[in-house]
Structure formats: C-alpha cells, structure tokens
C-alpha cells in the first residue's frame, strides 16, 4: 500500500494567466500568499519565476523576476510553496551574483551551498549588542571626525558624480571587516566593472561578495538585489563574523519599490513615492546592525535629487540611520577628495566608541573650520585683517594643515590610531 502511494503521481493545483498589464501578471489561481514565488510556463518549455505582490478580487497579481516574453493568456502558473531563498557561504567570496543569487561572473557554479530566506525579521531590539568598538575605515576624515562603530548604519548622501563609489571602494579595500557584501542596485551597466576593477580592486574583491542588478532589469529584481545582499550579510553575521554591508544606492531601491507600488494600484504620496516605500526602508535597514552573534556595519548611499539633502528619501533614511556623511559638489570642484562636508556630517555613535580626548579634538577642529568658513569670503576679496579676532587668526593659520589632513588619495590608507594622533596635534596648535 505504501509503495503504491509513493508511485502515485502527485497532483499540483495551478493557475492560469488571465492578462498582463504593464509589469503585472494577473492570474486566476493558484493558492498563494504575498511574497511567494510562482513559475509561469512559456511555449518554449521554460519557466519565468514571479513573485506574488498582491491580489485584485479573486485574481493573483505577480511581478516577473525575469523577462515577460513568451507569457500569454492561459499560461500555466505553478506555486513553489515558499519565498525566495538565496545561496550563502564562504564559496561566494570573490564572486559576483545577480539579484537571485545566481553567479554572473563566468567563474562557474557556486556549488552545493545552504540557502537563506531573502526576507527576514530584524534582530530583537533587546538582544542587540551595544555599539562599543570603533570600525576603522582608513579614511582620515571619517576615522577622525565621524568615527564609525562596529554595527553602525551610516548613509553617504550626495548628488550624482560627486564620488560615492570611490569612497565606498576606499572603505571596502582597507576597512576592518572580515567580509564585505556589496549591493549595486540600479547601477549603469558600464559602471559595474569599473567599480570592481578600479574602486574595489583585487584586494577588496578577495573578501567581498558583489550582488548586482543593473538599471535595465525589472523593478522587482532591483528591489531583490538589496534584500539578497542583506540576507547574505545576515548569514555571515550568524557565523559570528564582522560584516561590512554596502548598498549603492538606497534611492534606486526606493524607486524600484515605487514602480511596484504604482503598478499594483497604490496611491502616490510624497513626490510620487508610495506609502510602501517609507514602510519598506526601515524594514530593510533595521536588518543590519548588531545581533547576539555578530555585527553588520552598513553603509548606504543616498542619491539626493539636485543636491537637496532634505528630499523625501534622504530625509527618511537620515531618520533611520545612525549617522550621515554628506559629500559636497563644491569640494569636488576644488579637487578636494574625498569631498566630505564635515560641517553637515555626523556620527551619532562617535562618543560611544572613542575616548573623550578624541571627541574634544574633533569638536575643537570643527569649531576652527567653522570660524574659517565664516570669514572665507573676506579672505578671498582681501578684506580680512589679522589681529582683530584671535579665533579667526588661529583658524586662518591652521586651515592649510586641517585641509591637508582631510584630503586623501583613493589608494592611500591611514591607520585609525595615526589619524587620532594627527587630530590631537592639530587641536593643540
């Protein structure tokens, strides 16, 4: 009887495609839940993976994780009874994968690796470890003025072409992390290889996993790239490793969710962004940080519209993150790299991961920079006179040394303790 049952063909309930409108596939059946993966058969014998994103009456609304070509009325829709899972493991180091975790670097298959759910809950708030250990980046401006902590989440805010990718590469090559997981979300295809070879380099690539979804791919794949990178980082964190998660950029992640939201009928709200965008951002970013096993130090780039750091996505991200680094187009035009605007940038955990002497030195130098910037226009037109304000005189005297400290070639690396010592020397005059 048992053998007869085992030999009996198993029947699977399936649905049928009713219509395709834009990016949305509507089908009658199968029984599924939001977030489940289904496959849609095509005449060529291939299957297109899709994700359930909503329902309209008795119809299932799906978005493709691939190309829509070949899907037509009556195409069979089969459930897979689960959400998207991605491969994880040490074999992924040095590899480039797509939004679904499939290798795209031509180096062969990843092998038989365990899988991890693409969507997961953030660590329990009361089980998170405190941020107490500094995270060294090798970038003097950050280690000195905006000291990061292991498990901190930071945003890099900048307009297009200001230098976000270059700064990410500097940190990835020499940052004090065991593993880098880098998500390139909505990047131009030309820039992917440039970032890997010029900014990341062989040294950074050796300890990195790159997850890529270019701008020409469907919105759902661009969204999944961010979630896949976060899932891979979580898996390494669960092994007790110190992980650096980099995402370029959160803005394009939000744009992908906006496309999905509008396609399923969500009403637009702030600047055309749907409510689901602002609900999804904290769910993504809260997955990073410390857990009871390890830590994910996360750096998210935010592409600000027209260099306006108060636009909706930038404002929402800043309210969630533990610090922000603002890159200035004005500094870029002066060939000042990295173009970090210290006055507008902040690390909320700096007092928790450094000593009081370091914090005092940073505050002193910030004040001197502020004193100089207040009189910069007077200096440029020759109207500044020495001897009238001792603080201004000291700021003018030290400005070249402070500026030299903040400038750094992309291949240069400074030990964090050396950066602290240089700052204290500058603060003491």
C-alpha positions as CSV (number, residue, x, y, z in Angstrom):
1,X,0.0,0.0,0.0
2,X,2.8,2.4,1.0
3,X,4.7,1.7,-2.3
4,X,1.5,2.2,-4.3
5,X,1.0,5.6,-2.7
6,X,4.6,6.6,-3.4
7,X,4.2,5.6,-7.1
8,X,1.0,7.5,-7.5
9,X,1.6,10.8,-9.4
10,X,1.2,13.9,-7.2
11,X,-1.3,16.5,-8.5
12,X,-0.5,20.2,-8.1
13,X,-3.1,22.9,-8.1
14,X,-2.1,25.5,-10.7
15,X,-3.5,28.8,-12.0
16,X,-3.9,30.3,-15.5
17,X,-2.7,33.7,-16.7
18,X,-5.7,36.0,-17.4
19,X,-3.9,39.1,-18.6
20,X,-0.7,41.1,-18.4
21,X,-0.8,44.8,-17.9
22,X,2.5,46.6,-17.8
23,X,4.6,44.8,-15.3
24,X,1.7,43.0,-13.6
25,X,0.7,39.4,-14.4
26,X,-2.9,38.6,-13.4
27,X,-3.8,35.0,-13.0
28,X,-6.8,33.0,-11.7
29,X,-5.1,30.9,-9.0
30,X,-3.1,29.3,-7.7
31,X,-3.5,29.5,-3.9
32,X,-0.6,31.7,-2.8
33,X,0.5,34.4,-0.4
34,X,2.2,37.7,-0.8
35,X,5.9,37.1,-1.1
36,X,5.5,33.5,-2.5
37,X,7.4,32.6,-5.7
38,X,5.4,31.1,-8.6
39,X,6.6,30.0,-12.0
40,X,4.8,30.8,-15.3
41,X,5.2,28.4,-18.2
42,X,6.1,29.6,-21.7
43,X,5.6,27.9,-25.1
44,X,9.4,27.3,-25.3
45,X,9.3,25.0,-22.3
46,X,10.9,27.4,-20.0
47,X,9.5,28.9,-16.8
48,X,9.6,32.5,-15.7
49,X,9.9,33.0,-11.9
50,X,7.4,35.5,-10.5
51,X,6.6,36.9,-7.0
52,X,3.1,37.4,-5.7
53,X,2.8,41.1,-4.9
54,X,-0.9,41.5,-4.2
55,X,-4.5,40.5,-5.1
56,X,-7.3,42.0,-7.0
57,X,-10.6,40.3,-6.2
58,X,-10.0,36.6,-6.9
59,X,-7.0,37.2,-9.1
60,X,-3.4,36.9,-8.1
61,X,-1.1,39.8,-9.0
62,X,2.5,38.8,-9.8
63,X,5.6,40.6,-11.0
64,X,8.3,38.7,-13.0
65,X,11.8,38.0,-11.8
66,X,12.9,37.7,-15.4
67,X,11.7,38.5,-18.9
68,X,7.9,38.7,-19.8
69,X,8.4,37.4,-23.3
70,X,6.5,34.2,-24.1
71,X,3.9,34.7,-21.4
72,X,0.3,34.7,-22.8
73,X,-3.3,34.1,-21.9
74,X,-3.8,30.7,-20.4
75,X,-0.1,30.1,-19.5
76,X,0.1,27.8,-16.5
77,X,1.1,29.3,-13.2
78,X,2.6,26.9,-10.7
79,X,3.3,27.6,-7.0
80,X,6.6,26.8,-5.3
81,X,5.2,27.0,-1.8
82,X,7.8,29.4,-0.4
83,X,9.6,32.7,-0.6
84,X,12.8,33.4,-2.5
85,X,15.9,31.8,-0.9
86,X,19.5,32.7,-1.8
87,X,22.7,30.7,-1.5
88,X,25.2,31.7,1.2
89,X,28.6,30.6,2.3
90,X,32.3,31.2,2.1
91,X,32.4,29.9,-1.5
92,X,30.7,33.2,-2.5
93,X,33.7,35.3,-1.6
94,X,35.3,37.0,-4.6
95,X,32.1,36.2,-6.7
96,X,29.5,38.4,-8.4
97,X,25.9,37.2,-8.3
98,X,22.6,38.6,-9.6
99,X,19.6,39.6,-7.6
100,X,18.5,35.9,-7.2
101,X,22.0,34.8,-6.0
102,X,23.0,33.2,-9.3
103,X,26.6,33.6,-10.5
104,X,27.1,36.1,-13.3
105,X,30.9,36.4,-13.4
106,X,31.6,33.4,-15.6
107,X,33.5,31.5,-13.0
108,X,31.2,28.5,-12.8
109,X,28.5,27.4,-10.4
110,X,28.7,28.2,-6.7
111,X,28.4,24.6,-5.7
112,X,26.0,23.0,-3.2
113,X,25.5,25.8,-0.7
114,X,23.0,26.3,2.1
115,X,20.2,28.8,1.4
116,X,18.9,31.7,3.4
117,X,15.5,33.4,3.1
118,X,15.6,36.7,1.1
119,X,13.2,38.4,3.6
120,X,13.8,38.1,7.4
121,X,12.9,39.9,10.6
122,X,15.4,42.3,12.2
123,X,17.2,41.2,15.4
124,X,15.2,41.6,18.6
125,X,15.8,45.2,19.9
126,X,16.7,43.9,23.4
127,X,19.1,41.2,22.1
128,X,21.2,43.6,20.1
129,X,24.7,44.2,21.4
130,X,25.7,47.7,22.2
131,X,28.0,49.5,19.7
132,X,31.2,49.9,21.7
133,X,34.1,49.0,19.2
134,X,35.3,51.5,16.6
135,X,35.2,50.5,12.9
136,X,38.3,51.6,11.1
137,X,37.9,52.7,7.5
138,X,41.4,54.0,6.8
139,X,39.8,57.3,5.6
140,X,41.1,60.1,7.9
141,X,38.1,62.4,7.6
142,X,35.8,59.6,8.7
143,X,38.0,58.0,11.4
144,X,38.9,61.4,12.8
145,X,35.7,63.5,12.7
146,X,32.9,60.9,12.0
147,X,34.2,57.8,13.8
148,X,32.1,54.7,13.0
149,X,31.3,51.8,15.3
150,X,31.0,48.1,14.6
151,X,27.3,47.5,13.9
152,X,26.6,51.2,13.0
153,X,24.5,52.1,10.0
154,X,25.6,55.2,8.0
155,X,24.3,57.0,5.0
156,X,26.5,58.6,2.4
157,X,24.4,61.5,0.9
158,X,25.5,63.0,-2.4
159,X,24.4,64.1,-5.9
160,X,25.3,62.1,-9.0
161,X,29.0,62.1,-10.0
162,X,30.3,63.5,-6.7
163,X,32.4,60.5,-5.6
164,X,30.2,58.0,-3.7
165,X,31.6,54.9,-5.4
166,X,35.2,56.0,-5.0
167,X,34.7,56.5,-1.3
168,X,32.9,53.0,-1.0
169,X,35.9,51.4,-2.7
170,X,38.4,53.1,-0.3
171,X,36.5,51.7,2.7
172,X,35.9,48.3,1.2
173,X,39.6,47.7,0.5
174,X,41.0,48.5,3.9
175,X,38.0,48.6,6.3
176,X,38.3,46.5,9.4
177,X,35.7,43.9,8.4
178,X,36.0,40.1,7.9
179,X,33.6,40.1,4.9
180,X,32.2,42.8,2.5
181,X,28.8,42.4,0.9
182,X,28.3,45.0,-1.8
183,X,24.9,45.6,-3.4
184,X,24.9,47.6,-6.7
185,X,21.2,48.5,-7.2
186,X,20.2,50.1,-10.4
187,X,23.7,50.9,-11.5
188,X,24.6,51.7,-15.1
189,X,26.0,48.6,-16.7
190,X,29.2,50.3,-17.6
191,X,29.9,51.3,-14.0
192,X,29.7,47.8,-12.5
193,X,33.0,46.5,-13.9
194,X,34.6,49.9,-13.4
195,X,33.7,49.8,-9.7
196,X,35.0,46.3,-9.3
197,X,38.3,46.8,-11.0
198,X,39.1,50.5,-10.3
199,X,37.5,51.2,-7.0
200,X,37.3,47.8,-5.3
201,X,40.4,46.2,-6.9
202,X,41.7,42.7,-6.4
203,X,42.4,43.3,-2.7
204,X,38.9,44.4,-1.9
205,X,37.3,41.8,-4.2
206,X,39.0,38.9,-2.4
207,X,36.9,39.4,0.7
208,X,33.8,40.6,-1.0
209,X,30.5,39.3,-2.4
210,X,29.0,41.6,-5.0
211,X,25.3,41.5,-5.7
212,X,24.3,43.3,-8.9
213,X,21.1,44.4,-10.6
214,X,21.6,47.0,-13.3
215,X,19.2,49.8,-14.2
216,X,17.8,47.9,-17.2
217,X,16.5,45.0,-15.1
218,X,12.9,44.7,-13.9
219,X,12.0,46.8,-10.8
220,X,11.4,43.6,-8.7
221,X,15.0,42.4,-9.5
222,X,16.4,45.7,-8.4
223,X,14.4,45.5,-5.2
224,X,15.5,41.9,-4.6
225,X,19.2,42.8,-5.1
226,X,19.1,44.9,-1.9
227,X,17.3,42.1,0.0
228,X,19.6,39.4,-1.3
229,X,22.7,41.3,-0.2
230,X,21.2,41.8,3.2
231,X,20.4,38.1,3.5
232,X,23.9,37.1,2.6
233,X,25.3,39.6,5.1
234,X,22.9,38.2,7.8
235,X,24.2,34.7,7.1
236,X,27.8,35.7,7.6
237,X,26.8,37.6,10.8
238,X,25.2,34.5,12.1
239,X,28.6,32.8,11.7
240,X,29.9,35.4,14.2
241,X,31.8,37.5,11.6
242,X,32.2,41.2,11.4
243,X,30.4,42.1,8.1
244,X,30.5,45.3,6.1
245,X,27.3,45.8,4.0
246,X,27.5,48.4,1.3
247,X,24.5,49.4,-0.8
248,X,24.6,51.8,-3.8
249,X,22.0,53.1,-3.8
250,X,19.0,53.2,-1.4
251,X,17.4,55.8,-3.7
252,X,17.2,53.4,-6.6
253,X,15.9,50.7,-4.2
254,X,13.1,53.2,-3.3
255,X,12.4,54.0,-6.9
256,X,12.0,50.3,-7.7
257,X,9.5,49.9,-4.9
258,X,7.7,53.0,-6.1
259,X,7.3,51.3,-9.6
260,X,6.0,48.2,-7.9
261,X,3.6,50.1,-5.7
262,X,2.2,52.2,-8.6
263,X,1.8,49.1,-10.7
264,X,-0.4,47.3,-8.1
265,X,-2.5,50.4,-7.6
266,X,-1.0,52.2,-4.6
267,X,-1.7,55.9,-4.4
268,X,1.3,58.2,-4.8
269,X,2.1,60.4,-1.8
270,X,5.3,62.4,-1.2
271,X,6.9,63.4,-4.6
272,X,5.3,60.4,-6.3
273,X,6.6,57.9,-3.8
274,X,4.0,55.4,-2.5
275,X,3.4,54.7,1.2
276,X,5.0,51.2,0.9
277,X,8.4,52.9,0.1
278,X,8.5,54.6,3.5
279,X,7.3,51.4,5.2
280,X,10.0,49.2,3.5
281,X,13.0,51.4,4.2
282,X,13.1,50.8,7.9
283,X,12.4,47.1,7.4
284,X,15.5,46.9,5.1
285,X,17.9,49.0,7.2
286,X,16.9,47.6,10.6
287,X,18.1,44.1,9.5
288,X,21.6,45.4,9.6
289,X,23.4,46.3,12.9
290,X,24.4,44.1,15.9
291,X,22.8,40.8,16.9
292,X,23.7,38.4,19.7
293,X,26.0,36.6,17.3
294,X,27.9,39.2,15.2
295,X,27.6,42.6,13.6
296,X,26.7,44.1,10.2
297,X,28.2,47.5,9.8
298,X,26.2,49.1,7.0
299,X,26.9,51.9,4.6
300,X,24.0,53.1,2.4
301,X,24.5,55.6,-0.4
302,X,21.6,58.1,-0.9
303,X,21.4,59.8,-4.3
304,X,20.0,63.2,-3.5
305,X,17.9,65.0,-6.1
306,X,19.6,68.2,-7.2
307,X,22.0,68.0,-4.2
308,X,19.0,68.6,-1.9
309,X,19.7,66.5,1.2
310,X,16.2,67.2,2.5
311,X,14.3,65.4,-0.3
312,X,11.9,62.7,0.9
313,X,14.1,59.6,0.6
314,X,17.2,61.3,2.1
315,X,15.1,62.7,5.0
316,X,13.5,59.2,5.7
317,X,16.9,57.5,5.5
318,X,18.6,60.0,7.8
319,X,15.9,59.5,10.4
320,X,16.6,55.7,10.4
321,X,20.4,55.6,10.2
322,X,22.9,56.2,13.0
323,X,24.9,58.8,11.1
324,X,25.3,60.6,7.8
325,X,28.3,61.6,5.6
326,X,27.5,64.4,3.2
327,X,29.6,64.7,0.0
328,X,29.9,68.3,-1.4
329,X,29.9,69.1,-5.1
330,X,31.7,72.4,-4.1
331,X,34.6,70.4,-2.7
332,X,34.7,68.1,-5.7
333,X,35.0,71.2,-8.0
334,X,38.1,72.2,-6.0
335,X,39.7,68.7,-6.5
336,X,39.3,68.0,-2.7
337,X,38.9,64.3,-2.3
338,X,37.1,62.7,-0.6
339,X,34.7,65.6,-0.8
340,X,33.3,65.1,2.8
341,X,31.5,68.2,4.2
342,X,32.4,67.8,7.8
343,X,30.1,70.6,9.0
344,X,27.0,68.8,7.6
345,X,28.1,65.3,8.5
346,X,27.6,63.4,11.8
347,X,28.3,60.1,13.5
348,X,25.8,59.5,16.4
349,X,28.0,56.8,17.9
350,X,31.3,58.6,18.0
351,X,31.2,59.4,21.7
352,X,30.4,55.7,22.4
353,X,33.4,54.2,20.5
354,X,36.2,56.8,21.2
355,X,37.7,58.5,24.3
356,X,37.0,62.0,25.5
357,X,40.3,63.4,24.2
358,X,39.4,62.3,20.7
359,X,35.9,63.8,20.9
360,X,37.3,67.1,22.3
361,X,39.9,67.3,19.5
362,X,37.2,66.7,16.8
363,X,35.0,69.4,18.4
364,X,37.9,71.9,18.6
365,X,38.8,71.4,14.9
366,X,35.2,71.6,13.9
367,X,35.0,75.0,15.6
368,X,38.1,76.2,13.8
369,X,36.8,75.1,10.5
370,X,33.5,76.9,11.2
371,X,35.5,80.1,12.1
372,X,37.4,79.9,8.9
373,X,34.3,79.3,6.7
374,X,32.6,82.4,8.3
375,X,35.4,84.7,7.0
376,X,36.4,82.8,3.8
377,X,34.6,85.4,1.6
378,X,36.5,88.2,3.3
379,X,39.8,86.4,2.8
380,X,39.0,85.8,-0.9
381,X,38.4,89.6,-1.6
382,X,41.3,90.7,0.6
383,X,39.2,92.3,3.3
384,X,40.3,90.2,6.2
385,X,42.7,91.8,8.7
386,X,44.6,89.9,11.2
387,X,44.7,90.8,14.9
388,X,41.0,91.7,15.3
389,X,39.8,88.2,16.3
390,X,42.2,85.6,17.9
391,X,40.0,82.7,17.0
392,X,39.8,83.8,13.3
393,X,43.5,84.3,13.2
394,X,44.2,80.7,14.6
395,X,41.6,79.3,12.1
396,X,43.4,81.0,9.1
397,X,46.8,79.8,10.4
398,X,45.7,76.2,10.8
399,X,43.4,75.9,7.7
400,X,46.1,74.6,5.3
401,X,47.0,71.8,7.8
402,X,43.4,70.9,8.5
403,X,42.7,70.8,4.8
404,X,45.7,68.6,4.2
405,X,44.5,66.2,6.9
406,X,41.1,65.9,5.2
407,X,42.5,65.3,1.7
408,X,43.4,61.8,0.8
409,X,44.2,59.9,-2.4
410,X,41.9,56.9,-3.1
411,X,44.8,54.5,-2.8
412,X,46.1,56.0,0.4
413,X,45.3,54.4,3.8
414,X,45.9,55.7,7.2
415,X,45.9,53.7,10.4
416,X,43.0,54.9,12.6
417,X,45.3,55.4,15.6
418,X,47.6,57.6,13.5
419,X,44.6,59.7,12.4
420,X,43.7,60.3,16.1
421,X,47.2,61.4,16.9
422,X,47.3,63.8,13.9
423,X,44.0,65.3,15.1
424,X,45.2,65.8,18.6
425,X,48.3,67.5,17.3
426,X,46.2,69.9,15.2
427,X,43.8,70.6,18.0
428,X,46.7,71.5,20.3
429,X,48.0,74.0,17.8
